[in-house]
Amino acid sequence: MRARDTDWDGVRLHVVTGKGGTGKTTVAAALALALAAGGDKVLLVEVEGRQGISQVFDLPPLPYEERKIAVAPDGGDVYALAIDPEEAMLEYLEMFYGMRRAGRALTKIGIIDFATTIAPGFRDVLVTGKTSEAVRRKGKDGRRVYDAVVLDAPPTGRIVRFLNVTNEVAGLARVGPIKNHADLVNGVVSSPETAVHFVTLLEEMPVQETLDGLAELRAAGLPPGGIFINMVRESLLPDSVLEAAAESRFDPAELALGLKAAGLTDGGSAAVTVAEALTEEITEHARRTELERDERLALEGAARPRYELPLLADGVDLSGLYELAESIRTQGAA
């Protein structure tokens, strides 16, 4: 791993969570690119079976194997892994019981689905276990295979249960391979080498879920990371104009005169109609800006590092991912 001067020096596992619709997978992908920049090797992992990584990078669906998907700025490689719980189960059976062939037979009769249905925590142990193994894995030279791992994790409402594997398997096994496996996973997840980042928008519900998630994380003894505020709109109007519009002190008649003076209209009723429509747009923008400021203040109260990522005018394509990665690097998150 190259020398870094970031907010997360020493962190090897970056868990990314957030309310649905906040762009969690996009931010995880951009973070992976940012972490790999300059020559590092980073693994980007997804666990929800949505093939979100392949969509973000505009690739065919990913198989259950680690493969290179992108070159980061200034060198460095991003690898991806879409974890399949069934394949992870087969690996687990082979690793601890030498039963991979038998496991495939069990798959055919549906016993694996049955097992993870009656004990859903076991599925989480399997996928977090695969991720933790990638964090710990070393090559023949004794060095870590990956400089960092980014986990595109389940949404905020499920993140603590997903990561708190020791509690999840307590009712399944108190001794033996499952318990030992869970303890290894917990050793990684709860260590200073892990940070759980939250993705949010400047809207009431995502912000409240972020604050609640941080509180639950702390209560569970899991390591909180930063807050990535996604899709931030830049205000194009001076504060004085926004304040006047938010307080309904914006005069459409004055705007109509301004439009005429600038040669944009000929005056008359058409100018008034345009001015009234613009006034409505400006007022809505001002009120949204005011609400966003309130949400920023709420997030400041969480006392966590915050990073603002721009709303991309052309949507999130591959060039947009690199733009977000650069923003993440510039702000010291990677």
C-alpha positions, 0 to 999 in steps of 0.5 A: 500500500502506498503512503497516504495522507487521508482521513482513513489511514490504516483502514483496509475494509471500507463498508458503504451503506445508505438508504435506497436511492441515495447512490450507495453502489455508485459511491462505493464504486467511486471510492474503490477507484479513488483508493486504487489511484496511484498504484494500489490494488482494491477489491470492490465487493457486492453482496445483494445479488443486484449486479450493481457493480456491472451496471455502474461500470457498464459491464456484463453480469459478473461471475462469482470470481474476482476479476479486474474491471477498471484501471484507476487514475495514476495507475492502480487496479480495481477488481470486483467480486459479486458474492453468490451466497450459494457458492460461498456456502459451497466454499464454506463446506469444502473449507471446513468439512471437505464437502463441496461435492456433497454441498452441490447435491444439497443445493439440488434439493434446496437444503441450502436455501432452507438453511439460510431461510431458517437462519438468515444470519448464516447467509450474512456470515457467509458473505461477510466471511468471504469479504473478511477473507479478502481483507486478510489474504496474503500472497506468497511474498507475505504481503496483503493481496489487496491494499483495500476492500470496499464492500457495497453493503445492504441498506442502512436499516439492515447494516448493523445486523448484517455486520454483527455476525457474532450475535447473529450466529449465537443461536446457531453454534456456540462452538465449532467451525461456524463459531470460529468463522464468525469470530474471525469475521468479527475480528476484522469488522470490529477492528480499527482496520474497518470503517462503515461509511454512510451515503445520504442525500440532503433530504429528511428521510435519508439524513435521519436514517444516517443519524439513526444508523450511526447511533445503532453502529456505535451501540453495537461497538462497530466502527463508524466511518464518514458521511458521503453526501451525494448528488449535491446541487450547486446553488446558482443564485446569491444568498440575498436572492435566495433569502428574499425568495424563501421569505416570499419577498421576490417581486415578479414585476421587478424581474419583468422589468429586468428581463426587458432591460436585458433585452430578453423580452419585449415587455407587456403581458408576455414578460409578466408571464415569464417573470411569474414562472421564473419567480416560482422556480426561484422560490422553489429552489430557495426553499429547497436550498433552505431545507438542504442547509437544515439537513447539513446542520443535522449531519454536522451534529453527527461529528463525522467526516463529511464529503460532498459529491456533485450531482452529475448533469449527464448522469453517472457513466464511466467518466462520471465515476472518475469525476466522483473518484477525483472529488473523493480524493480531493476531499481527503477520503481516499 
